[in-house]
Amino acid sequence: MTSLLFDTSVLICHLRAEDPRCTSYIDQVAHGALGGVVAAISAGELYAGETLDADGESVLEALMSAFAVIPADQTICTQAGRLLRQFRRSHGMGLIDAVIAATALTVDCPLLTLNVRHFHFIPGVVVINPLLGTHPV
């Protein structure tokens, strides 16, 4: 079964009901048609939402239960540090994106993201925009 690493942007798009194409990918994970993984740091981003209340947290927990959460272990953190060192100045990469990219590289999954520009330049990271269903050049 094909697996994808879901970026925070896609999960937020689904939670806000911004575009049914994001929800379609999540439905495929929920029904077992697609493997879905999430970087632990993305879970942290979601739980940090300023407007997240108890009901929203319940919805978030239900969503996260469909995914395997990949912890940021030593391998991922080392790779993230290397990516950050390489791309911080040239591409404005931040630590969270570096950890997500390092997770994609470590688990060898394409990255499903709405923020293609944050990742397209990283060698070895296959980026898919759920709104286009394409790999950018």
C-alpha angles and dihedrals in degrees: 000000000000115000129200131196106231115217119217090250093065093048091050090048088055095044091051092044088232098146131008091218090070090048090049091061091049092048089054089055092046091052095046096247092116133029114237130195131177129200111242089236089061089056088053091052091052095048090049092065108135093218096045109126131178093277092048091049090054090052090048093050091051090050094048092050089070092061137067106235114219112213120224097247128175093276093053094043092050091050090046091053091051092049091048092050091049100043108023095094101030097045106014092245116180130207096257093053090045091055092048092049091046089051091053090051094045097048091036096231130140112251117239107206143149088211099071092156090063093060114017094095096057112104112237097017112116107206125201125186108211091209091059103023088218140118111238119234 
